Amino acid sequence: MTRIVNLDAINRATWGSAASVRSYEGESTWTDPGEQAAIGWISAYCANQPILDIGVGAGRTTALMEPISTDYVGVDYTPALLQRAQARFPHVDFRLMDARDMSSLPSGHFALAMFSYNGIDSVDYEDRFRVLSEMTRVVRPGGYLLFSFHNLHGPGYGEKVWKLLPHFTLNPARFGWRTLRSLRVFPVGLYNYRRYSPANRHYGGYATAVCAAHNFGIVIVYTTLAEQRRQLEQLGLQLEAVFGSTDAQPISPDGDSDAWWLHCIAHKPA
């Protein structure tokens, strides 16, 4: 009998752990060149306009978005992370909120709804559509959605726990340090991988799988660009621009990519 793995319960527990909070509260810059390029692309369209920042975590993107607009709301469903964000930016409007239900936010208000750091991948495929539906609802006609997601055709999909073993080097000090680190993280990673691997399923245009992040402590959705484009079109959105995680060069919205993850900019027609 196949054991059912609850993505939401696993990922919520990981985001709220003390180790995750410590790692996120020190972050203050871009995740990759593609994210910087995507926000640079969209900034002219939402300058000094209302911005909704979903999955704000400990406030990494707050400092990046405030120069674009101070008409800014940040939301997250992890209380411990949101508390850190509020402590760092006490003047900002942060709200505890699940992106699948943002009914307390007005419809057609924001010029931009943003969900960075591949946060949309942490819920199952049906809930992913709910998140995009809510983002579409709160954005004004002519506004934009910006979000990133793990690429099913990228090198991150299907990573194995063996990557936590030390990589050999002729430098004995460096190899010793890598070995000590592996002795600490490998048992935890192996336990997590074995525990959550029943969630590994391929559905064609998307898949669910254990992710190497957090010592294989999360289970996420991986999606192809074609499948993501189809889902956006189902919501009446137009995919305007795509950037990969490896560089700042745009990718054709009608093409494909082998980047680790992708940053998508979608337009809500006026």
SETORDO-810463 format. One line per 2 residues: number of its first residue (from 0); for each residue z, x, y negated of N, C-alpha, C. Coordinates in steps of 0.2 Angstrom, whole numbers, plus 5000, padded with zeros to 4 digits. Each point is the difference from the previous one (the first is absolute). Example, Ala and Ser with C-alpha at 12.3 -4.5 7.8 and 13.67 -1.06 7.14 Angstrom:
residues 2
0 = 5039:5066:5028:5000:4996:4994:5000:5004:4994 ~ 4996:4998:4995:5001:5004:4994:5003:4996:4995
//
This chain:
residues 270
0 = 5000:5004:5006:5000:4996:4994:5000:5004:4994 ~ 4995:4999:4995:5000:5004:4994:5005:4998:4995
2 = 5004:5005:4998:5005:4999:4995:4997:4999:4993 ~ 5003:4995:4997:4998:4999:4993:5003:5004:4995
4 = 4997:5004:4996:5002:5004:4995:5000:4997:4993 ~ 5005:4999:4996:5000:4997:4994:4999:5005:4994
6 = 4994:5000:4998:4999:5005:4994:5005:5000:4995 ~ 5001:4993:4997:5004:4999:4994:5007:5003:5001
8 = 5003:4998:5006:5007:5002:5001:5000:5008:5000 ~ 4996:5003:5004:5000:5007:5000:4999:5004:4994
10 = 4995:4998:4996:4999:5003:4994:5005:4999:4994 ~ 5002:4994:5000:5006:4998:4995:5006:5005:5001
12 = 5002:5001:5007:5005:5004:5001:4999:5007:4998 ~ 4994:5003:5001:4998:5006:4998:5000:5001:4993
14 = 4997:4996:4996:5000:5000:4993:5007:5000:4997 ~ 5005:4997:5003:5006:4999:4997:5005:5005:5003
16 = 4998:5005:5004:5004:5005:5003:5002:5005:4994 ~ 5006:5003:5001:5002:5005:4995:4995:5006:5000
18 = 4997:5002:5005:4995:5006:5000:4994:4998:4996 ~ 4998:4993:5001:4994:4998:4996:5001:5000:4993
20 = 5006:4997:4998:5002:4999:4993:5000:5007:4997 ~ 5003:5005:5003:5000:5007:4997:4994:5003:4999
22 = 4995:4999:5005:4993:5003:4999:4996:4996:4995 ~ 5001:4994:4999:4996:4996:4995:5003:5001:4993
24 = 5006:5001:4999:5003:5000:4993:4998:5006:4996 ~ 4998:5006:5004:4998:5006:4997:4993:5000:4998
26 = 4996:4995:5002:4993:5000:4998:4998:4997:4994 ~ 4995:5003:4996:4998:4998:4993:4993:5002:4999
28 = 4996:5001:5004:4993:5002:4999:4995:4996:5005 ~ 4994:5002:4999:4995:4997:5004:5001:5002:5008
30 = 4998:4995:5004:5000:5002:5007:4994:5004:5002 ~ 4995:5000:4996:4994:5003:5002:4995:5000:4994
32 = 4994:5004:5000:4995:5000:4995:4997:4993:4999 ~ 4999:4997:5006:4997:4993:5000:5004:4995:4996
34 = 5006:5000:5001:5004:4995:4996:5000:5001:4993 ~ 5000:5007:4998:5000:5001:4993:4993:4998:4997
36 = 4995:5001:5004:4993:4998:4997:4999:4992:5000 ~ 5003:4997:5005:5000:4993:5000:5004:4997:4994
38 = 5006:5002:4998:5003:4998:4995:4997:5002:4993 ~ 4997:5006:5000:4996:5001:4994:4994:4996:4999
40 = 4997:4998:5006:4994:4995:4999:5002:4993:4997 ~ 5006:4998:5003:5002:4993:4998:5004:5000:4993
42 = 5002:5005:4998:5005:5000:4994:4996:4997:4994 ~ 4994:5001:4999:4997:4998:4994:4999:4992:5000
44 = 5001:4997:5006:4999:4993:5000:5007:4996:4999 ~ 5005:5004:5001:5007:4997:5000:5005:5003:4995
46 = 4997:5004:4995:5004:5004:4995:5003:4994:4996 ~ 5007:5001:4999:5004:4996:4996:5000:4992:5002
48 = 4998:4999:5007:5000:4994:5003:5005:4999:5005 ~ 5002:4994:5002:5005:4999:5005:4998:5003:5007
50 = 5005:5004:5002:4999:5004:5007:5005:4998:5005 ~ 4998:4998:5006:5005:4999:5005:5000:5006:5005
52 = 5005:5003:5001:5000:5006:5005:5004:4998:5006 ~ 4997:4999:5006:5003:4997:5006:5002:5006:5004
54 = 5006:5000:5004:5002:5005:5004:5002:5006:4996 ~ 5003:4999:4994:5001:5006:4995:5005:5005:5003
56 = 5004:4998:5005:5005:5005:5004:5005:5002:4995 ~ 5001:5007:4999:5005:5003:4996:4997:5001:4993
58 = 4994:4998:4998:4997:5000:4994:4995:5006:4999 ~ 4997:5002:5005:4995:5006:5000:4994:4998:4995
60 = 4998:4994:5001:4994:4998:4996:5002:4997:4993 ~ 5006:4999:4999:5002:4997:4993:4998:5005:4995
62 = 5002:5006:5000:4999:5005:4995:4992:5001:4999 ~ 4996:4999:5006:4993:5001:4999:4996:4994:4997
64 = 5003:4994:5000:4997:4994:4997:5003:4999:4993 ~ 5006:5002:4999:5002:4998:4993:4996:5003:4994
66 = 4997:5006:5001:4995:5002:4994:4994:4995:5000 ~ 4998:4997:5005:4995:4995:4999:5002:4993:4997
68 = 5006:4998:5002:5002:4994:4997:5008:4999:5002 ~ 5003:4998:4994:5008:4999:5001:5001:4993:5002
70 = 4995:4996:5000:5000:4993:5002:5000:5000:5008 ~ 5006:5002:5003:5000:5002:5007:5005:4997:5004
72 = 4999:4997:5006:5005:4998:5004:4999:5003:5007 ~ 5006:5003:5003:5000:5003:5006:5004:4996:5005
74 = 4997:4999:5006:5003:4996:5006:5000:5004:5006 ~ 5006:4999:5004:5000:5003:5007:5005:4996:5004
76 = 4999:5000:5006:5005:4996:5005:5005:5004:5003 ~ 5001:5007:4998:5005:5004:5002:5006:5001:4995
78 = 5006:4997:5001:5005:5000:4994:5002:5007:4999 ~ 5001:5005:5005:5002:5006:4998:4995:5004:4996
80 = 4993:4999:5001:4995:5004:4996:5000:4997:4993 ~ 5000:4993:5000:5000:4997:4993:5006:5002:4996
82 = 5006:5001:5003:5005:5003:4996:4999:5007:4997 ~ 4997:5004:5004:4998:5007:4997:4995:4999:4995
84 = 4995:4996:5000:4996:4999:4995:5003:4997:4994 ~ 5004:4996:5000:5004:4997:4994:5004:5005:4997
86 = 5003:5005:5004:5004:5005:4997:4996:5005:4996 ~ 4994:5001:5003:4996:5005:4997:4996:4997:4993
88 = 4999:4994:5000:4997:4996:4995:5003:4994:4998 ~ 5006:5001:4997:5004:4994:4998:4997:4995:4996
90 = 4995:5002:4996:4996:4995:4995:4995:4996:5004 ~ 4998:5001:5006:4995:4997:5003:5002:4994:5004
92 = 4995:4995:5000:5001:4993:5003:4999:5001:5008 ~ 5005:5002:5004:4999:5000:5007:5003:4994:5003
94 = 4996:4998:5006:5003:4994:5003:4999:5001:5008 ~ 5005:4997:5003:5001:5000:5007:4995:4995:5003
96 = 4995:5001:5003:4995:4995:5002:4995:5003:5006 ~ 4998:4995:5004:4996:5002:5006:4993:4998:4997
98 = 4995:5004:5001:4993:4999:4998:4997:4995:5003 ~ 5002:4997:5006:4997:4995:5003:5002:4993:4997
100 = 5005:5000:4996:5002:4994:4996:5003:5002:4993 ~ 4995:5000:4995:5002:5002:4994:5000:4993:4995
102 = 5002:4995:5003:4999:4993:4997:5004:5000:4993 ~ 5005:5004:4999:5004:5000:4994:4995:5004:4994
104 = 4995:5003:5002:4995:5003:4995:4995:4995:4998 ~ 4998:4999:4993:4995:4995:4998:4993:5002:5003
106 = 4996:4995:5001:4993:5001:5002:4996:5002:4994 ~ 4995:5004:5002:4995:5002:4995:5003:5004:4994
108 = 5005:5004:5001:5003:5003:4994:4998:5007:4999 ~ 5000:5004:5006:5000:5007:4999:4992:5003:5000
110 = 4999:5005:4996:4994:5003:5000:4999:5004:5006 ~ 5005:5003:5003:5000:5004:5006:5006:4999:5005
112 = 4998:4999:5006:5005:5000:5005:4999:5006:5005 ~ 5005:5004:5000:4999:5006:5004:5005:5001:5005
114 = 4998:5002:5006:5004:5001:5006:4998:5007:5003 ~ 5004:5005:4998:4998:5007:5002:5004:5003:5006
116 = 4998:5006:5002:5004:5003:5005:4998:4997:5007 ~ 4995:4996:5001:4998:4997:5006:5005:4995:5002
118 = 5004:4997:4995:5005:4996:5002:4998:4993:5003 ~ 4994:4998:4999:4997:4994:5003:5000:5001:5007
120 = 4999:5006:5003:5000:5001:5007:5006:4999:5004 ~ 5006:4999:4997:5006:4999:5003:5001:4993:5003
122 = 4996:4996:4998:5001:4993:5003:4994:4998:5005 ~ 5000:4995:5004:4995:4999:5005:4994:4997:4996
124 = 4994:5000:5004:4994:4998:4997:5000:4993:4997 ~ 5003:4995:5003:5000:4994:4996:5004:5000:4994
126 = 5006:5004:5000:5004:5001:4994:4996:5004:4995 ~ 4996:5004:5002:4996:5004:4995:4996:4996:4996
128 = 4997:4994:5003:4996:4996:4997:5004:4996:4995 ~ 5006:4998:5001:5005:4997:4996:5001:5004:4994
130 = 5001:5006:5001:5001:5005:4994:4994:5000:4995 ~ 4994:5001:5003:4994:5000:4996:4999:4993:4996
132 = 5002:4995:5004:4999:4993:4997:5005:4999:4994 ~ 5006:5003:5001:5005:4999:4994:4998:5005:4994
134 = 4997:5006:5002:4998:5004:4995:4994:4997:4996 ~ 4996:4997:5004:4994:4996:4996:5003:4995:4996
136 = 5005:4996:5002:5002:4994:4996:5003:5002:4994 ~ 5004:5006:5000:5004:5002:4994:4995:5003:4995
138 = 4995:5003:5002:4995:5003:4995:4996:4995:4997 ~ 4999:5001:4993:4996:4996:4996:4992:5001:5002
140 = 4996:4994:4998:4993:5001:5001:4997:5006:4996 ~ 4996:5004:5004:4998:5006:4997:5004:5006:5001
142 = 5006:4999:5003:5005:5005:5001:4998:5004:5007 ~ 5005:5005:5002:4998:5004:5005:5006:5001:5005
144 = 4999:5002:5006:5004:5002:5005:4999:5007:5002 ~ 5005:5004:5001:5000:5007:5002:5005:5001:5006
146 = 4998:5002:5005:5004:5001:5006:4997:5006:5004 ~ 5004:5003:5004:4998:5005:5005:5002:4998:5007
148 = 4996:5002:5005:5001:4999:5007:4998:5005:5004 ~ 5003:5001:5006:4998:5005:5005:4994:4998:5003
150 = 4996:5005:5001:4993:5000:5002:4999:5000:5008 ~ 4998:4995:5003:4999:5000:5007:4996:5006:5003
152 = 4995:5002:4995:4995:5005:5002:5003:5007:4998 ~ 5006:5001:4997:5003:5006:4998:5004:5003:5005
154 = 5002:5007:4999:5003:5004:5005:5007:4997:5001 ~ 5003:4996:4996:5007:4998:5001:5001:4995:5006
156 = 4994:4996:5001:5001:4995:5006:5000:5004:5007 ~ 5005:4998:5004:5000:5003:5006:5004:5006:5001
158 = 5004:5002:4994:5003:5007:5001:5006:4999:5005 ~ 5001:5006:5004:5004:5000:5005:5007:5004:4998
160 = 5005:4999:5004:5006:5003:4998:5000:5007:5001 ~ 4995:5003:5004:5000:5007:5001:4999:5004:4993
162 = 4998:4996:4995:4999:5004:4994:5006:5002:4997 ~ 5006:4998:5002:5006:5002:4998:5003:5007:5003
164 = 4996:5002:5005:5002:5007:5003:4997:5005:4996 ~ 5004:5006:5000:4998:5005:4995:4993:5003:5001
166 = 4997:5001:4995:4993:5004:5000:5001:5007:5000 ~ 4997:5004:5005:5001:5007:5001:4997:5004:4994
168 = 5004:5005:4998:4998:5005:4995:5003:5006:5002 ~ 4996:5006:4997:5002:5006:5002:5006:5003:4996
170 = 5002:4996:4995:5006:5001:4995:5006:4998:5004 ~ 5004:5004:5003:5006:4998:5004:5005:4996:4996
172 = 5001:5001:4994:5005:4996:4996:4997:4993:4999 ~ 4994:5000:4998:4997:4993:4999:5000:4996:5006
174 = 4998:5003:5006:5000:4997:5006:5007:4998:5002 ~ 5005:5004:4999:5007:4998:5002:5002:4994:4996
176 = 4998:5000:4993:5002:4994:4996:4997:4994:5003 ~ 4993:5000:5002:4997:4994:5002:5003:4998:5007
178 = 5002:5005:5004:5003:4998:5006:5007:4996:4999 ~ 5004:5003:4995:5006:4996:4999:4999:4993:4997
180 = 4995:5000:4996:4998:4993:4997:4998:4995:5006 ~ 4996:5003:5004:4998:4996:5006:5006:4997:5004
182 = 5004:5005:5001:5006:4998:5004:5004:4994:4997 ~ 5000:5000:4994:5003:4994:4996:4996:4994:5000
184 = 4994:5000:4999:4996:4994:4999:4996:4998:5006 ~ 4999:5004:5005:4996:4998:5006:5003:4995:5004
186 = 5007:5000:5002:5003:4995:5004:5000:4993:4996 ~ 5001:5000:4994:5000:4994:4996:4993:4997:5000
188 = 4995:5004:4999:4993:4998:5000:4998:4997:5007 ~ 5002:5004:5005:4998:4998:5007:5003:4993:5001
190 = 5006:4999:4999:5004:4994:5001:4997:4994:4996 ~ 4998:5001:4994:4997:4995:4996:4993:4998:5003
192 = 4996:5006:5001:4993:4998:5003:5000:4996:5006 ~ 5005:5002:5005:5000:4996:5006:5003:4993:4999
194 = 5004:4999:4995:5003:4994:4999:4995:4995:4997 ~ 4996:5003:4995:4995:4995:4996:4993:5000:5003
196 = 4998:5005:5004:4993:5000:5003:4998:4994:5003 ~ 5004:4995:5002:4997:4994:5003:4996:4996:4994
198 = 5001:5002:4994:4997:4996:4994:4993:5003:5000 ~ 4998:5005:5003:4993:5003:4999:4995:4996:5003
200 = 4996:4997:4996:4995:4995:5002:4994:5001:4995 ~ 4994:4999:5003:4994:5001:4996:4996:4993:5000
202 = 4998:4998:4994:4997:4993:5000:4993:5000:4997 ~ 4997:5006:5000:4993:5001:4997:5000:5003:4994
204 = 5000:4995:4994:5000:5003:4994:5007:5002:4997 ~ 5005:4999:5004:5007:5003:4998:5004:5001:5006
206 = 5006:5003:5000:5004:5002:5005:5007:5000:4998 ~ 5005:4999:5004:5007:5002:4999:5002:5006:5004
208 = 5004:5004:4997:5002:5006:5004:5006:5004:4996 ~ 5003:5003:5005:5006:5004:4997:4997:5006:4995
210 = 5003:5001:4995:4998:5004:4995:5004:5007:5000 ~ 4998:5005:4999:5003:5007:5000:5006:5000:4995
212 = 4999:4997:4994:5005:5000:4995:5007:4998:5002 ~ 5005:5003:4997:5007:4998:5001:5001:5002:5008
214 = 4998:5005:5002:5001:5002:5007:4998:4994:5005 ~ 4994:4998:4999:4997:4995:5004:5005:4993:5000
216 = 5002:4999:4994:5005:4995:4999:4998:4994:4997 ~ 4993:4999:4999:4997:4994:4997:4994:4998:5005
218 = 4998:4993:5000:4995:4998:5003:4995:4996:4995 ~ 4994:5002:4999:4996:4998:4994:4993:4997:5003
220 = 4997:4997:4995:4993:4998:5001:4995:5005:4998 ~ 4995:5002:5004:4994:5004:4997:4994:4996:5000
222 = 4996:5000:4995:4995:4996:4998:4993:5004:4999 ~ 4995:4997:5002:4993:5003:4997:4999:4998:4993
224 = 4996:5004:4997:4998:4997:4993:4995:4994:5001 ~ 4996:4999:5005:4996:4994:5001:5005:4994:5001
226 = 5005:5001:5004:5004:4994:5001:5004:4998:4994 ~ 5002:5006:4996:5004:4998:4994:4995:4997:4995
228 = 4994:5002:4999:4995:4997:4996:4999:4992:5002 ~ 5000:4999:5006:4999:4993:5003:5006:4996:4998
230 = 5006:5002:5000:5006:4997:4999:5000:4998:4992 ~ 4998:5005:4996:5000:4999:4993:4995:4994:4998
232 = 4994:5001:5003:4995:4995:4999:5002:4993:5002 ~ 5004:4999:5005:5003:4994:5002:5005:4997:4995
234 = 5003:5004:4996:5004:4998:4994:4996:4999:4994 ~ 4993:5001:5000:4996:4999:4994:5001:5006:4995
236 = 5002:5006:5003:5000:5006:4996:4994:5005:5001 ~ 4999:5004:4995:4994:5004:5000:5003:5007:5001
238 = 4998:5004:5005:5002:5007:5000:4996:5004:4996 ~ 5004:5003:4994:4996:5004:4995:5000:5007:5001
240 = 5005:5003:5003:5001:5007:5001:5004:5002:5005 ~ 4999:5006:5003:5004:5003:5006:5001:5007:4999
242 = 5006:5003:5001:5001:5007:5000:5004:5002:5006 ~ 4998:5006:5003:5003:5002:5006:5006:5004:4998
244 = 5004:5002:5005:5007:5004:4998:4999:5007:4999 ~ 4994:5003:5002:4999:5007:5000:4997:5003:4994
246 = 4997:4996:4996:4997:5002:4993:4999:4994:4995 ~ 4998:5002:4995:4999:4995:4994:4993:4997:5000
248 = 4996:5001:5005:4993:4998:4999:5000:4993:5003 ~ 4996:4995:4997:5000:4993:5002:4996:5000:5007
250 = 5002:4995:5004:4996:4998:5006:4996:4994:4999 ~ 4994:4999:5003:4997:4994:4999:5004:4994:5004
252 = 5001:4995:4996:5003:4994:5003:4997:4997:5006 ~ 4993:5002:5001:4996:4997:5005:5000:5005:5006
254 = 5003:5006:4999:4999:5005:5005:5006:5001:5004 ~ 5002:5006:5003:5005:5002:5004:5003:5006:4998
256 = 5006:5002:5003:5004:5006:4998:5004:5002:5006 ~ 5001:5007:5000:5005:5003:5005:5006:5002:4996
258 = 5002:4998:4994:5006:5002:4997:5006:4997:5003 ~ 5006:5003:4999:5006:4997:5003:5001:4993:4998
260 = 5000:4999:4994:5001:4993:4997:4995:4999:4994 ~ 4999:4994:4998:4996:4998:4995:5003:4996:4995
262 = 4998:5001:4994:5002:4996:4994:4995:4995:4998 ~ 5001:4994:5000:4995:4995:4998:5001:4996:4994
264 = 4995:4999:4996:5001:4996:4994:4996:4994:5000 ~ 5003:4994:5000:4996:4994:5001:5000:4996:4993
266 = 4995:4996:4999:5000:4997:4994:5000:4992:5001 ~ 5004:4997:4996:5000:4992:5001:4996:4997:4994
268 = 4994:4997:5003:4995:4998:4995:5003:4995:4995 ~ 4997:5001:4994:5003:4995:4994:4997:4993:5001
//
